Amino acid sequence: MTLSTSSNFSKPDDAFRAIVEAHRGLSDLESADLDAALVLILANHVGDIDVLRDAIALAKRRMMEAHQQQTAASGLQK
C-alpha cells in the first residue's frame, strides 16, 4: 500500500469540521491528547508500517515548510 495524499472523502470539509468540532472546548493538553489518541487509532487502522513511516515523514516536511514560511513572513514584517 502506498500513502494516499489526495482526499478520500466525498465531503472533505465535513471531515475537517468533525476534527475541529472534536477539539471544541478542550484545553491545549486535552487537545494534544485527543490528537495523539486519534493518530494511534488511525495508524492501527491503516496497519502498514511503511505507510505510517511515509506519513510521518510527510507531516514533518509540512511542519518544517510551515515553520520556514512563518519565519520568512515574520522577517518581512520587521
QUIBELCOR-V741463 format. One record per pair of residues at least 24 apart in sequence whose C-alpha atoms are under 7 Angstrom apart, sorted by the first residue. I is the first residue (numbers start at 0). J is the second residue. D is the distance in whole Angstrom. If there is no record, write none. Layout:
((I J D) (I J D))
This chain:
((0 50 7) (1 50 6) (2 50 5) (2 53 7) (2 54 7))
